[in-house]
């Protein structure tokens, strides 16, 4: 009499997925070196709470991290836009060099409500050598009374026409 062991097959499949999962890549994530990118970074100067969509204002920190251990990168553009796409602020007058493993940050204070719930940054970088793309993210945080809110948004490389 032959026995069927569907549970054993399931466990083997599950263990295989767990073993190989570090090798998996998200569908929209590309692994590879680059010599430059334009990165769109979502930001939120406020979110809405409650049934009446009351705004909850947030401090926004833009973080740019050169994760390449050997090569510097050059940040050429950091622009902040509001919900309807209007440019609010250009942060750079000249390019900024980020050495290997160096980071920089820019802060939009909680009192600056101009960005809105659809605010965003455009960050452009380039390098003379192929380098690991930087991690560019926004961190939003605020506290009111006994309520605290904090979350992050990771930037995404976009293709811009030349």
N, C-alpha and C positions, 0 to 999 in steps of 0.2 A: 504494500500500500504506500503510495507516494504522498507525502505531505507538502502542502503549499505554505510558504512562510512570507506572506506579504509584509508583515511587520519588520522582518529582518531586512528585506529589500529596501523598505522605507528608511530604516536606520542607516544602512550603508549609503544610500543616496544623500541623506541629511549630513552625514559625516563628510562625504565627498564635497558637498557644497561648502561646508564650513572650512575645510582644508584649503580649497582653492579660492575662496571668496576674496582674500587679499589681492588676487590677480585680476579680479573683475574690475571693469571700468564702467562708470555711469555712461549712459547713452550720449549725453551732451558734453562729456568731459573728454578732452583729447590730451594724451600724454605726449610730450615731445618738447624739444628745445625750440626756441624762437629767437629772432633778432628784433622783435617788436610787435606790439599789439595796441589796439584800442579796446578799452575795457569799460563796459557799462556797469555801474554799481547802484542798485536801488538804495534809497535812503528814505526815512520817514521823519519829518519834523514834528508830526503828530499822527496818532492813530485815533480811532473812535471807540468810545465805550458807552455802554448802556443803550436802552431802547431809543433814546433821543439823539443818538449819534453825537454825544458830547466829545469835543476834542480833548485828547490827553497829550500834552506837549512833551517833547523828548529832546534830550541832548544827543546830537549825532557826532560820532567820531569816525572819520575816514582813516583807515589804516592801510598803509602800503608797505609790504615786507618783501625785500629781496631775498628769496630763499636759495639763490644760487650760492654755493659755498666757495666758488672760485672767480666769478665774473661780476663786475659792476654793471649796473644798468643806469640808463638816463631817463628820468621822468621829464617829459616835455610838455604835457598838458594836464592840468587838474581844473576842471570847470564844474560848477555847481548849477543845476537847473531846477526850476520849480515844476509843479505838477503839469502845467500846460506846455512845458518845454522851453519856456523863456529862460535865457541865461541870466543867472543872478550874480555870479561872481567868478572871475578868473583868478585862480590862486597863484599862478606862476607868471613872473615876468621874464624869467630866464630858466633854462633847464636845471634840474637838481640831480646830482649824481648820488646814487645809492650804492655803497660798497657792499661786498659780499656779506650777507646775513644782517644788513642794516635795515632799519625800519624808520618810517616817519608817519606823522599823524597831523590831521587838520580837524578842528572842532567847530561845529555849528552849535552855538549855545541854545539852550531851551527857550530863551527869550526871543530867538529869531524864528518867527513863525512863517516866513515868506515861502519856504519850500513846499509845505503842505504834505499831504499823505502820499503823493506821488513824486516826491523830490528824487533827484538822482545826480550822480557824478559821472563825468566822462574822464577817464585817466588814459593817457597815452604814454607809452614807454618804448625805448629802443636800446639796442646794444650793438657794439661793433663786432662782438662774437656771439655765436649761438649760446643762449643762456636759458636756464629754467625760468618760465614766466613767474612774475611775482604773485603773491597772494594779496588781493585787494578786496577789502571788505568794509562794510559800515557796521558800526555798533551803536545801537540806540538804547538809551537808559533814562529813567526818571522815577521819582518817588513822590507820592502825594499822600498825606495822612499816613495810613498804614498800608497803602498799596504801592507796590514796586513793579516796574516793567523793565525788562531788558531782553534784547534779542539782536541777532546779527543777520546781515545779508551779504552773501558772497558775490563778488563781481563776476561778470561773464564777458569773455572776449567776443567782440563783434567784428564783422567785416564791413569796412567802409569803402565806398567807391573812390578810386583815385583819379 
